[in-house]
Amino acid sequence: MEPNSSPNTPAAAADASVRVRGAHHEPSGRATGAHADTFARDHLPPPEQRPELLMDAPAPHYPDRLNCGHELLDRTVEERGADRPALRSGDGGVWSYGELRETVDRIAHVLTQDLGVVPGNRVLLRGPTTPWLAACWLAVMKAGAVAVTVLAQARATELATICSLARIRHALCDARSAGDLAKADVAGLRITLFGGDGPGDLTRLAERPAGPYRAVDTAADEVALIAFTSGTTGRPKGCMHLHRDLLAIADTFSRHVLRPSADDVFAGSPPLGFTFGLGGLLVFPLRAGASTLLLEQAGPQHLLPALVRHRVSVLFTAPTAYRTMLGQLDGHDLSALRRCVSAGENLPEATWQAWYEATGLRIINGIGATELLHIFISAADDAIRPGLTGVPVPGWQARVVDEHGHELPDGEAGLLAVRGPVGCRYLADPRQTEYVRHGWNITGDTFVREPDGYFRYVARADDMIISSGYNIAGPEVEDALLHHPEVAEAAVVGRADELRGEVVVAHVVLREGSEQTADSLRAHMKASLAPHKCPRVFVFHASLPRTATGKLQRFLLREDTP
């Protein structure tokens, strides 16, 4: 595979722009769109703030009318048959494509006939990674609604914020994950549980006989998904993606780099609430006609036995998991495994080498973003260079720029700028102009482009902490700490950690006379935030370092972090 070069001269950039259909071409907002509820379309960034898209070869092309649920499920059944395995569960259960389509269609009938969901309504999806959660997501797609999939560990305050920002009035929730969603106390939210035994349980409602559900005739550029990610301010950002976007990630990274076959069995650790998991564990296998193993518990200690039992051939997980599994490989037959993908945080060269020496498998490194849905720089097989991220995926361009958007010469560190068939569209968020500049998506990562076209990761350009593949916004954690009545000041930074990449460290100033301890603050945090966001280390100070104007000097805290 030859490196894909990005334009590095003004003339080359001008030539490239000829092949770009600018932001004014999408989304159409046309009167013929299927959305009766136009909230998502109405809250897209204005056209001048949207990124330029690469819509010509090698980027994929799609018709004006497109429903990704139909394409991923109905089209696959038509082309490959209904008897092939589609979804696998950890207990050994298998749903064929035909069974999956029947279940999805029944759920879609319940959504539209019983629950009153209309095209364009936002539907919150919450629960562990199971075939039922995947089926609900596909049903929302076929019904022309907008999926908002959240982590099962999200706390009530986080859920309330998401529901408010996206104006959510419908939720499908695993019965085991209902507690915090009920505590969120969202006005007007109709919660329908699945996997329980109540008369109104979705599982029971979907048992009623129902014929095929014809997918809503959505436009390719209508919003299908709002994926929330936390920014450096802690206020979550809703990233809006279109029906064609969900196919584009499969038709670029998966098709050209991963190159799966219909006989592959996918598995991995990222939940469907992360776009890394949604793509790798649902969109990619369905697009290829393959099957996917959906694990409720997918930590390294659960992942290895599952890989062996289910003969998994394609694995998606974070570098932390690969490092952990290295010490547990003895006695596990991984002979079926042929593809290992790493994303979510930087993959150290030492981890790549150790995994290769232990298994003979070359990890496919990659960088993606919730704003861009999935991986856009990567390399596979002989094109892999350990320690480097890779080259732009076919259909994508990348370059390194300074803070003014000027391209930097090879070998010089700067901000990573990318563009392709998918771009950032925040839900009514002023930070749109920070992420999209001059038509390019500025990911917030510092990179170096090597003379041969390969890209090397340097660091995050902001204060985001990346721990075990999770993006953790320090200010969000600080806000939760400051809700404790005995905390006067708080600042959160990351500390380098060999296993997790980084761990969250909280620097705290207590109110005078307080006798709070790290254990008591830890208990408070666990009740307020998802577990992966909670600090692992607490450092107590008499005061925090600030400038003369009162600005927090985080760099001094990083230097002082034990």
C-alpha positions as semicolon CSV with decimal commas, in nm:
position;residue;x (nm);y (nm);z (nm)
1;M;0,000;0,000;0,000
2;E;0,148;0,330;-0,104
3;P;0,128;0,623;0,139
4;N;-0,149;0,865;0,054
5;S;0,003;1,210;0,025
6;S;-0,181;1,520;0,131
7;P;-0,140;1,849;-0,055
8;N;0,168;2,032;0,071
9;T;0,174;2,335;-0,153
10;P;-0,082;2,610;-0,219
11;A;-0,116;2,489;-0,578
12;A;-0,174;2,131;-0,468
13;A;-0,433;2,246;-0,215
14;A;-0,610;2,443;-0,485
15;D;-0,613;2,140;-0,713
16;A;-0,751;1,929;-0,430
17;S;-1,032;2,174;-0,368
18;V;-1,159;2,113;-0,719
19;R;-1,238;1,758;-0,609
20;V;-1,423;1,875;-0,301
21;R;-1,794;1,927;-0,281
22;G;-1,806;2,209;-0,031
23;A;-2,014;2,232;0,281
24;H;-2,288;2,415;0,096
25;H;-2,379;2,085;-0,070
26;E;-2,469;1,904;0,256
27;P;-2,686;1,839;0,440
28;S;-2,950;1,935;0,190
29;G;-3,227;2,035;0,429
30;R;-3,446;1,963;0,130
31;A;-3,822;1,959;0,161
32;T;-3,821;1,598;0,043
33;G;-3,628;1,481;0,349
34;A;-3,806;1,215;0,556
35;H;-3,770;1,380;0,897
36;A;-4,099;1,504;1,037
37;D;-3,912;1,618;1,348
38;T;-3,650;1,853;1,205
39;F;-3,467;1,933;1,532
40;A;-3,139;1,769;1,422
41;R;-3,136;1,936;1,082
42;D;-3,234;2,272;1,233
43;H;-2,943;2,258;1,479
44;L;-2,666;2,170;1,235
45;P;-2,385;2,426;1,208
46;P;-2,445;2,697;0,948
47;P;-2,309;2,602;0,603
48;E;-2,006;2,829;0,628
49;Q;-1,891;2,647;0,944
50;R;-1,913;2,295;0,805
51;P;-1,607;2,108;0,679
52;E;-1,534;2,050;0,316
53;L;-1,601;1,691;0,215
54;L;-1,414;1,469;-0,026
55;M;-1,693;1,311;-0,227
56;D;-1,515;1,180;-0,536
57;A;-1,301;0,869;-0,583
58;P;-1,143;0,712;-0,389
59;A;-1,412;0,832;-0,147
60;P;-1,735;0,631;-0,184
61;H;-2,038;0,770;-0,366
62;Y;-2,397;0,725;-0,249
63;P;-2,739;0,799;-0,398
64;D;-2,945;1,090;-0,268
65;R;-3,190;0,855;-0,093
66;L;-3,033;0,618;0,155
67;N;-3,123;0,448;0,484
68;C;-2,817;0,297;0,650
69;G;-3,029;0,047;0,846
70;H;-3,168;-0,090;0,521
71;E;-2,822;-0,102;0,364
72;L;-2,654;-0,273;0,658
73;L;-2,926;-0,530;0,718
74;D;-3,181;-0,573;0,439
75;R;-2,928;-0,529;0,160
76;T;-2,688;-0,773;0,322
77;V;-2,965;-1,033;0,354
78;E;-3,057;-0,983;-0,011
79;E;-2,699;-1,023;-0,127
80;R;-2,570;-1,295;0,109
81;G;-2,877;-1,480;0,238
82;A;-3,069;-1,492;0,565
83;D;-2,908;-1,802;0,716
84;R;-2,561;-1,661;0,779
85;P;-2,471;-1,588;1,144
86;A;-2,494;-1,219;1,230
87;L;-2,487;-1,155;1,605
88;R;-2,327;-1,378;1,867
89;S;-2,358;-1,346;2,243
90;G;-2,112;-1,451;2,510
91;D;-2,333;-1,740;2,623
92;G;-2,308;-1,904;2,282
93;G;-2,634;-1,778;2,134
94;V;-2,635;-1,689;1,765
95;W;-2,880;-1,477;1,566
96;S;-2,884;-1,533;1,193
97;Y;-2,926;-1,239;0,959
98;G;-3,282;-1,349;0,900
99;E;-3,357;-1,365;1,273
100;L;-3,192;-1,029;1,326
101;R;-3,397;-0,868;1,050
102;E;-3,720;-1,013;1,189
103;T;-3,639;-0,883;1,539
104;V;-3,535;-0,541;1,409
105;D;-3,853;-0,510;1,205
106;R;-4,069;-0,600;1,506
107;I;-3,891;-0,341;1,719
108;A;-3,936;-0,081;1,445
109;H;-4,311;-0,157;1,437
110;V;-4,328;-0,109;1,815
111;L;-4,135;0,218;1,790
112;T;-4,365;0,368;1,532
113;Q;-4,701;0,211;1,619
114;D;-4,691;0,178;1,999
115;L;-4,445;0,445;2,109
116;G;-4,525;0,709;1,850
117;V;-4,170;0,762;1,728
118;V;-4,163;0,964;1,406
119;P;-3,871;1,017;1,167
120;G;-3,625;1,263;1,316
121;N;-3,712;1,194;1,683
122;R;-3,405;1,132;1,896
123;V;-3,406;0,794;2,070
124;L;-3,167;0,731;2,358
125;L;-3,020;0,379;2,365
126;R;-2,862;0,251;2,686
127;G;-2,741;-0,083;2,809
128;P;-2,457;-0,334;2,802
129;T;-2,329;-0,450;2,464
130;T;-2,581;-0,718;2,364
131;P;-2,762;-0,835;2,049
132;W;-3,075;-0,661;2,177
133;L;-2,901;-0,325;2,202
134;A;-2,768;-0,371;1,848
135;A;-3,113;-0,466;1,722
136;C;-3,263;-0,155;1,883
137;W;-3,002;0,062;1,710
138;L;-3,082;-0,090;1,371
139;A;-3,454;-0,047;1,434
140;V;-3,405;0,321;1,511
141;M;-3,215;0,355;1,182
142;K;-3,486;0,180;0,979
143;A;-3,755;0,394;1,147
144;G;-3,576;0,708;1,030
145;A;-3,518;0,829;1,387
146;V;-3,189;0,955;1,530
147;A;-2,995;0,723;1,763
148;V;-2,822;0,863;2,071
149;T;-2,631;0,569;2,218
150;V;-2,478;0,628;2,562
151;L;-2,260;0,425;2,793
152;A;-2,431;0,190;3,035
153;Q;-2,213;0,341;3,312
154;A;-2,324;0,701;3,248
155;R;-2,459;0,866;3,562
156;A;-2,786;1,052;3,608
157;T;-2,637;1,400;3,575
158;E;-2,462;1,306;3,251
159;L;-2,778;1,150;3,110
160;A;-2,986;1,453;3,202
161;T;-2,744;1,683;3,021
162;I;-2,747;1,469;2,705
163;C;-3,126;1,446;2,705
164;S;-3,151;1,822;2,743
165;L;-2,904;1,905;2,467
166;A;-3,059;1,661;2,217
167;R;-3,421;1,720;2,326
168;I;-3,472;1,348;2,378
169;R;-3,824;1,222;2,454
170;H;-3,783;0,848;2,385
171;A;-3,541;0,600;2,543
172;L;-3,487;0,227;2,496
173;C;-3,299;0,094;2,795
174;D;-3,181;-0,246;2,915
175;A;-3,380;-0,322;3,228
176;R;-3,055;-0,372;3,420
177;S;-2,940;-0,017;3,338
178;A;-3,261;0,168;3,420
179;G;-3,165;0,307;3,761
180;D;-2,960;0,612;3,667
181;L;-3,182;0,691;3,370
182;A;-3,483;0,708;3,601
183;K;-3,284;0,919;3,849
184;A;-3,205;1,165;3,571
185;D;-3,570;1,269;3,599
186;V;-3,594;1,405;3,245
187;A;-3,927;1,576;3,193
188;G;-4,135;1,414;2,921
189;L;-3,894;1,125;2,866
190;R;-4,071;0,798;2,784
191;I;-3,851;0,508;2,892
192;T;-3,919;0,167;2,739
193;L;-3,723;-0,117;2,895
194;F;-3,604;-0,432;2,723
195;G;-3,487;-0,759;2,871
196;G;-3,729;-0,740;3,165
197;D;-4,058;-0,913;3,242
198;G;-4,307;-0,626;3,260
199;P;-4,609;-0,614;3,029
200;G;-4,476;-0,302;2,857
201;D;-4,128;-0,447;2,808
202;L;-4,000;-0,404;2,454
203;T;-3,893;-0,767;2,445
204;R;-4,256;-0,873;2,500
205;L;-4,408;-0,612;2,273
206;A;-4,178;-0,726;1,993
207;E;-4,302;-1,086;2,028
208;R;-4,629;-0,995;1,858
209;P;-4,660;-1,107;1,497
210;A;-4,561;-0,835;1,255
211;G;-4,476;-0,827;0,889
212;P;-4,160;-0,684;0,734
213;Y;-4,086;-0,321;0,815
214;R;-4,002;-0,110;0,514
215;A;-3,722;0,127;0,605
216;V;-3,811;0,495;0,600
217;D;-3,692;0,656;0,277
218;T;-3,445;0,893;0,438
219;A;-3,213;1,118;0,246
220;A;-2,848;1,017;0,253
221;D;-2,765;1,349;0,417
222;E;-3,021;1,334;0,697
223;V;-2,892;1,291;1,052
224;A;-2,893;0,930;1,173
225;L;-2,674;0,948;1,483
226;I;-2,575;1,195;1,755
227;A;-2,265;1,071;1,936
228;F;-2,169;1,263;2,248
229;T;-1,812;1,329;2,348
230;S;-1,680;1,543;2,631
231;G;-1,473;1,846;2,539
232;T;-1,207;2,015;2,745
233;T;-1,470;2,237;2,909
234;G;-1,653;1,929;3,034
235;R;-1,976;2,020;2,853
236;P;-2,055;1,726;2,624
237;K;-2,055;1,787;2,250
238;G;-2,306;1,615;2,028
239;C;-2,150;1,501;1,700
240;M;-2,412;1,463;1,428
241;H;-2,355;1,200;1,161
242;L;-2,558;1,125;0,851
243;H;-2,689;0,800;0,702
244;R;-2,417;0,806;0,438
245;D;-2,148;0,869;0,702
246;L;-2,217;0,535;0,868
247;L;-2,156;0,357;0,540
248;A;-1,856;0,575;0,450
249;I;-1,650;0,455;0,747
250;A;-1,710;0,095;0,636
251;D;-1,634;0,178;0,273
252;T;-1,306;0,352;0,355
253;F;-1,118;0,218;0,660
254;S;-1,288;-0,121;0,678
255;R;-1,289;-0,195;0,306
256;H;-0,943;-0,064;0,218
257;V;-0,739;-0,117;0,537
258;L;-0,911;-0,382;0,749
259;R;-1,038;-0,579;0,446
260;P;-1,273;-0,822;0,627
261;S;-1,442;-1,123;0,471
262;A;-1,792;-1,259;0,521
263;D;-1,644;-1,548;0,721
264;D;-1,485;-1,323;0,983
265;V;-1,598;-1,314;1,346
266;F;-1,556;-0,968;1,499
267;A;-1,518;-0,891;1,871
268;G;-1,373;-0,624;2,095
269;S;-1,391;-0,416;2,409
270;P;-1,537;-0,078;2,305
271;P;-1,910;-0,045;2,380
272;L;-2,161;0,057;2,115
273;G;-2,187;0,394;2,291
274;F;-1,841;0,473;2,148
275;T;-1,820;0,522;1,773
276;F;-1,505;0,304;1,784
277;G;-1,726;0,018;1,903
278;L;-2,026;0,105;1,687
279;G;-1,814;0,090;1,375
280;G;-1,589;-0,201;1,465
281;L;-1,850;-0,425;1,627
282;L;-2,164;-0,350;1,425
283;V;-2,128;-0,140;1,111
284;F;-1,815;-0,307;0,973
285;P;-1,921;-0,672;1,020
286;L;-2,273;-0,612;0,886
287;R;-2,139;-0,426;0,583
288;A;-1,914;-0,724;0,510
289;G;-2,181;-0,988;0,577
290;A;-1,972;-1,119;0,868
291;S;-2,074;-1,196;1,228
292;T;-1,991;-1,013;1,548
293;L;-1,953;-1,128;1,906
294;L;-2,117;-0,878;2,144
295;L;-1,980;-0,914;2,497
296;E;-2,136;-0,759;2,805
297;Q;-1,807;-0,798;2,990
298;A;-1,513;-0,724;2,763
299;G;-1,220;-0,655;2,993
300;P;-0,894;-0,834;2,907
301;Q;-0,973;-1,114;3,153
302;H;-1,303;-1,179;2,970
303;L;-1,180;-1,103;2,621
304;L;-0,911;-1,369;2,591
305;P;-1,133;-1,668;2,676
306;A;-1,402;-1,530;2,443
307;L;-1,154;-1,503;2,156
308;V;-1,070;-1,868;2,199
309;R;-1,423;-2,001;2,252
310;H;-1,579;-1,816;1,959
311;R;-1,282;-1,840;1,721
312;V;-1,269;-1,463;1,679
313;S;-1,074;-1,345;1,375
314;V;-1,099;-0,962;1,399
315;L;-1,034;-0,784;1,729
316;F;-1,092;-0,417;1,821
317;T;-0,952;-0,289;2,150
318;A;-0,724;-0,027;2,305
319;P;-0,348;-0,051;2,367
320;T;-0,415;-0,099;2,739
321;A;-0,594;-0,426;2,670
322;Y;-0,318;-0,555;2,442
323;R;-0,062;-0,477;2,715
324;T;-0,272;-0,655;2,977
325;M;-0,341;-0,960;2,763
326;L;0,028;-1,009;2,693
327;G;0,073;-1,146;3,043
328;Q;-0,223;-1,382;3,009
329;L;-0,164;-1,545;2,670
330;D;-0,038;-1,880;2,796
331;G;-0,288;-2,156;2,729
332;H;-0,504;-1,951;2,494
333;D;-0,534;-2,065;2,133
334;L;-0,552;-1,750;1,919
335;S;-0,492;-1,929;1,590
336;A;-0,821;-1,797;1,445
337;L;-0,722;-1,435;1,509
338;R;-0,590;-1,262;1,198
339;R;-0,668;-0,890;1,246
340;C;-0,598;-0,677;1,556
341;V;-0,700;-0,311;1,553
342;S;-0,589;-0,054;1,810
343;A;-0,736;0,293;1,860
344;G;-0,864;0,515;2,137
345;E;-0,516;0,616;2,249
346;N;-0,165;0,609;2,108
347;L;-0,018;0,262;2,053
348;P;0,339;0,253;2,190
349;E;0,595;0,085;1,970
350;A;0,698;-0,139;2,261
351;T;0,344;-0,274;2,291
352;W;0,328;-0,338;1,916
353;Q;0,657;-0,527;1,920
354;A;0,571;-0,732;2,228
355;W;0,235;-0,837;2,081
356;Y;0,396;-0,926;1,748
357;E;0,665;-1,134;1,917
358;A;0,409;-1,317;2,130
359;T;0,143;-1,380;1,865
360;G;0,294;-1,316;1,522
361;L;0,011;-1,066;1,461
362;R;0,072;-0,709;1,348
363;I;-0,156;-0,465;1,525
364;I;-0,328;-0,222;1,290
365;N;-0,280;0,113;1,461
366;G;-0,518;0,397;1,385
367;I;-0,643;0,735;1,493
368;G;-1,007;0,830;1,478
369;A;-1,241;1,077;1,648
370;T;-1,603;1,085;1,753
371;E;-1,632;1,400;1,540
372;L;-1,522;1,201;1,234
373;L;-1,690;0,876;1,341
374;H;-1,399;0,635;1,301
375;I;-1,039;0,580;1,187
376;F;-0,894;0,809;0,920
377;I;-0,517;0,743;0,946
378;S;-0,389;0,386;0,963
379;A;-0,186;0,115;0,790
380;A;-0,203;-0,263;0,767
381;D;0,020;-0,560;0,686
382;D;0,353;-0,473;0,521
383;A;0,265;-0,103;0,524
384;I;0,272;-0,093;0,906
385;R;0,561;0,094;1,063
386;P;0,572;0,033;1,438
387;G;0,567;0,356;1,635
388;L;0,391;0,545;1,354
389;T;0,016;0,582;1,316
390;G;0,012;0,530;0,940
391;V;-0,107;0,717;0,631
392;P;-0,443;0,868;0,540
393;V;-0,704;0,602;0,472
394;P;-0,814;0,602;0,104
395;G;-1,080;0,868;0,070
396;W;-0,916;1,089;0,335
397;Q;-0,649;1,361;0,332
398;A;-0,434;1,479;0,622
399;R;-0,173;1,741;0,686
400;V;0,003;1,911;0,977
401;V;-0,067;2,281;1,027
402;D;0,015;2,565;1,263
403;E;-0,242;2,752;1,470
404;H;-0,325;2,969;1,168
405;G;-0,395;2,673;0,939
406;H;-0,073;2,703;0,740
407;E;0,077;2,369;0,643
408;L;0,404;2,288;0,818
409;P;0,701;2,118;0,654
410;D;0,763;1,748;0,706
411;G;0,933;1,673;1,035
412;E;0,782;1,968;1,221
413;A;0,521;1,908;1,492
414;G;0,185;2,080;1,461
415;L;-0,189;2,031;1,466
416;L;-0,337;1,743;1,272
417;A;-0,587;1,856;1,007
418;V;-0,795;1,603;0,814
419;R;-1,083;1,591;0,569
420;G;-1,270;1,313;0,394
421;P;-1,622;1,187;0,327
422;V;-1,721;1,250;0,692
423;G;-1,681;1,576;0,882
424;C;-1,750;1,738;1,218
425;R;-2,098;1,882;1,271
426;Y;-2,158;1,973;1,636
427;L;-2,510;2,000;1,767
428;A;-2,568;2,374;1,819
429;D;-2,225;2,425;1,974
430;P;-2,000;2,731;1,936
431;R;-1,696;2,503;1,949
432;Q;-1,771;2,413;1,586
433;T;-1,544;2,699;1,475
434;E;-1,260;2,560;1,687
435;Y;-1,279;2,214;1,533
436;V;-1,345;2,312;1,171
437;R;-1,111;2,574;1,029
438;H;-1,066;2,663;0,664
439;G;-1,271;2,357;0,571
440;W;-1,043;2,116;0,759
441;N;-1,115;1,920;1,077
442;I;-0,861;2,008;1,348
443;T;-0,861;1,703;1,573
444;G;-0,675;1,851;1,871
445;D;-0,382;1,613;1,828
446;T;-0,020;1,707;1,771
447;F;0,144;1,510;1,491
448;V;0,451;1,507;1,271
449;R;0,434;1,411;0,904
450;E;0,744;1,220;0,803
451;P;0,902;1,278;0,460
452;D;0,764;0,948;0,330
453;G;0,404;1,052;0,409
454;Y;0,361;0,860;0,734
455;F;0,214;1,038;1,035
456;R;0,363;1,016;1,385
457;Y;0,160;1,095;1,696
458;V;0,317;1,334;1,947
459;A;0,054;1,423;2,207
460;R;-0,288;1,568;2,266
461;A;-0,290;1,940;2,201
462;D;-0,535;2,017;2,480
463;D;-0,596;1,909;2,837
464;M;-0,784;1,592;2,752
465;I;-0,677;1,291;2,955
466;I;-0,677;0,962;2,763
467;S;-0,695;0,663;2,995
468;S;-0,750;0,307;2,871
469;G;-0,898;0,444;2,550
470;Y;-1,145;0,678;2,725
471;N;-1,136;1,052;2,661
472;I;-1,173;1,225;2,997
473;A;-1,221;1,600;3,025
474;G;-1,043;1,736;3,332
475;P;-1,288;2,024;3,386
476;E;-1,581;1,783;3,400
477;V;-1,412;1,588;3,678
478;E;-1,323;1,914;3,852
479;D;-1,686;2,024;3,840
480;A;-1,795;1,702;4,010
481;L;-1,529;1,749;4,278
482;L;-1,641;2,105;4,343
483;H;-1,993;1,981;4,412
484;H;-1,854;1,828;4,730
485;P;-1,923;2,079;5,011
486;E;-1,575;2,041;5,161
487;V;-1,380;2,101;4,838
488;A;-1,267;2,460;4,786
489;E;-1,061;2,421;4,469
490;A;-0,985;2,138;4,232
491;A;-0,770;2,077;3,927
492;V;-0,740;1,752;3,736
493;V;-0,448;1,646;3,517
494;G;-0,320;1,325;3,365
495;R;-0,022;1,127;3,482
496;A;0,162;0,893;3,249
497;D;0,088;0,529;3,324
498;E;0,245;0,227;3,157
499;L;-0,073;0,020;3,165
500;R;-0,347;0,276;3,097
501;G;-0,162;0,542;2,902
502;E;-0,265;0,801;3,160
503;V;-0,447;0,801;3,492
504;V;-0,659;1,081;3,635
505;V;-0,498;1,274;3,919
506;A;-0,699;1,524;4,124
507;H;-0,525;1,815;4,296
508;V;-0,755;1,938;4,573
509;V;-0,774;2,227;4,817
510;L;-1,010;2,151;5,107
511;R;-1,208;2,405;5,300
512;E;-1,046;2,517;5,624
513;G;-1,095;2,266;5,901
514;S;-1,210;1,989;5,669
515;E;-1,099;1,635;5,748
516;Q;-1,196;1,478;5,418
517;T;-0,976;1,196;5,293
518;A;-0,899;1,053;4,951
519;D;-1,133;0,762;5,025
520;S;-1,427;0,988;5,107
521;L;-1,372;1,199;4,795
522;R;-1,339;0,885;4,586
523;A;-1,676;0,762;4,711
524;H;-1,831;1,099;4,621
525;M;-1,687;1,085;4,271
526;K;-1,805;0,730;4,207
527;A;-2,160;0,845;4,282
528;S;-2,129;1,138;4,040
529;L;-1,936;1,016;3,737
530;A;-1,878;0,706;3,531
531;P;-1,605;0,490;3,689
532;H;-1,344;0,556;3,419
533;K;-1,362;0,932;3,491
534;C;-1,299;0,903;3,865
535;P;-0,950;1,008;3,987
536;R;-0,719;0,727;4,089
537;V;-0,488;0,961;4,281
538;F;-0,571;1,256;4,509
539;V;-0,312;1,517;4,601
540;F;-0,400;1,773;4,871
541;H;-0,267;2,130;4,861
542;A;-0,295;2,447;5,065
543;S;-0,345;2,636;4,736
544;L;-0,323;2,580;4,362
545;P;-0,072;2,762;4,142
546;R;-0,225;3,051;3,948
547;T;-0,106;3,340;3,737
548;A;-0,137;3,703;3,847
549;T;-0,467;3,716;3,658
550;G;-0,601;3,409;3,839
551;K;-0,554;3,150;3,562
552;L;-0,469;2,800;3,677
553;Q;-0,117;2,689;3,585
554;R;-0,183;2,329;3,494
555;F;0,167;2,269;3,368
556;L;0,300;2,318;3,721
557;L;0,053;2,060;3,851
558;R;0,164;1,812;3,586
559;E;0,523;1,860;3,698
560;D;0,412;1,815;4,061
561;T;0,197;1,507;3,997
562;P;0,335;1,200;4,180
